[in-house]
Each structure stands twice: as C-alpha cells, then as structure tokens.
Amino acid sequence: MKYNMVDLVGQYEKIKPEVDEAILKVMEEASFIGGPAVKSFQGNLEEYLGVKHVIPCANGTDALQVALMALGLKPGDEVITTSFTFIATAEVIALLQLTPVLVDVEPDTYNIDPRAIEKAVTPKTKAIIPVHLFGQCADMNAIKKIADKHGLFIVEDTAQAISADYTDPETGMSQKAGSLGDIGCTSFFPSKNLGAFGDGGAIFTNRDDLAAKMRIIVNHGMAVRYYHDYVGVNSRLDSIQAAILDIKLRHLDEYSAARLKAGRYYNNSFADNPKITTPVTAAYTSHVFHQYTMVLNGVDRQGLMKHLADNGIASAVYYPVPLHLQKAYLDPRYKEGDFPVTEKLSKSVISLPIHTELTEGIQKEITDAVLEFVNKA
C-alpha cells in the first residue's frame, strides 16, 4: 500500500535520536524488568492523566483482566459492556467465568448507550465496562449515575482514547479518559495513539486499595517474594518498552492534535455527501481519532475497499461481526436483530488511514479516491 492505516516508520524517524538514546540507556543499565525506565514512565503517566496510581502491565487485555480480578467478583456475576468493540473487552469477562451482558450503542458516537445499560441491570450486575471507542469518551456522567444508583463498579476501556478529555456537563470539570471510573485500562499496542514497539498496557486508579491489590496481582499475587496473597498473573511492562513510551508520552498532545486535524479534514471533505455519515464528537468529550470511522449509506463497502486498494490506499472495518454474533459468544439471550444500531454499524462502517504523519496532500488523494467511487454508486 502507498498509504497504510498507520505510519509508525514516519513517526519513529521524527523522534529517532530520543528513542535510540533511551533504548541504549536501558541496555547499558541492564535493568530490563521493573527498572528505572518503568518507574519514570509510571510517574510521568500518573502526572499526565491526573491519577494517583498507574500500574504498568504486559498488554491491554491483561489490564482489563487484572482490573476485574481486583474487584473480587464471583463466577456468574454480570458485567455490562458493548457489543460493538474489540473482542478483548468481553474476552476477559468470560475468562474469569463472569457473565458478559451485551448492550447496544449510540448511533452517532458509536459508544455504549447509557439507556441500554440501565435496562440491562439485574441483581447479578456488578460492573460496567464502557469502551471509549475510536477516540472519544462515552457518556460518563450518565454511566456514573447508573453505577451509583445500583452500586456498580466502572472499569473504563480507554485503549483507543488515551489523552481524550471528558468534561462533565454539570460541573464543567475536565478529566482524562481512564481517570473517571473506579479503574481505567489501556493498551500500548504499536498502532495505538500512545504505542510501544511491542506489547504493553497499563491500569489506572485513584483508589489506594485497588492499586495495592492490582500491583500484587500483576506480580503472581506476591507482595513479598515467595509469599502469595492472591491468585495472580505474570504481567509486566519491560523497561525498553517503558523507555520508548516515556519518550512518546512527551509528544502525545502533539500526536492528538495531528489526529484531530486529520479527522476534521476528512469531515469537511465528506460533509455534504449524502452517502457518507461522518463521525460525530459529543459535546462532553474531545476526540483523538484513534480511528477515522464513517458510515456508508447505500454504498458497496467491499467495492469501495477494493477501489481504494487498487489506488494504494488501505482501509479497514472495525468491527464486521458484533460480539453477540461471534461464534465463541453465542448466547440464547441474544439473537440477530436485538442490537439494531450495532448491527447496522457493523455492516456499513469503514475506516480510513489516520495517523500523526498524514499531510493534507495525502488526505486529498484519499478523499478524492473515496468520492470518485461513492459518487458513482
């Protein structure tokens, strides 16, 4: 492809001296696990997010699993989340023998619908996992009110929205995505807005009790060496990845601004086309455009993707099969047609390249190619 979904090479080239020096320092210190680089990144991320505690871990899926383990949930307890998300969100619920309860999303933001959450609460419900999808926050004010009413935990999946700001419409106070619930979780997969050069993840919380427990869980359930207080896992962020992330964290606001600029260019280019519905940013959140995802109206999606590929332009579909229709998660409680918004989106969304290295010239080529096909449809 001439234009890929992300350009990690181009991003690296701009910060190469900083990254190379940071990696070499770790090599020279030979402190590869839990060394100074991890402690530095942890502290800087705590400051950036405005949270008391960051617990680095091996990947975003582990972050979600450890978060749920720390809440002391029991097999059969219900956790509400969206059907329109990457599988990891529900995967960890099932792995812990909890019950995933799936609900529909809002048609404009693509985020979990608080009204659907309220309807899904039962006496067995113990937690909600809102996913801040594609780069903007879910309606956390409404979700927190539901959680407070029913005594539920909130675990934020902010793998796609790190650095997004949520502004409470009632108080006017702003907080970073991941700092709003009981626990926040993120992934540092290379293509994320804050991406490592391999796997990585982190867990955030302002609660001292949960932080202490999660630090033990990620280390085999061990606070004192060879004394295991909880059933734990082995989930660590290595020092080289932490050093790289610490450098990239310095540039994160710059990266977010570049993505927002690119998202606005796409929106303006497609604004008047009735066959394209551009993403909407809710009034209570900023958008950091982890993906630029739009809805096609009466357009052959596969045909458009082939047309783009023929022109050297990558595209993708996030996500073609909702969780409630995935073979591994088929459940007699759900059937096709139960979540009409999610199912419509799965059949009609398409994502275009968006990253920190896009130029207006590149975007014009991409939008021209899209419109060439769409206008003939």
Order of alpha helices (4+ residues) and beta strands (2+ residues): alpha-alpha-beta-alpha-beta-alpha-beta-alpha-beta-alpha-beta-beta-beta-beta-beta-alpha-beta-beta-alpha-alpha-beta-beta-alpha-alpha-beta-alpha
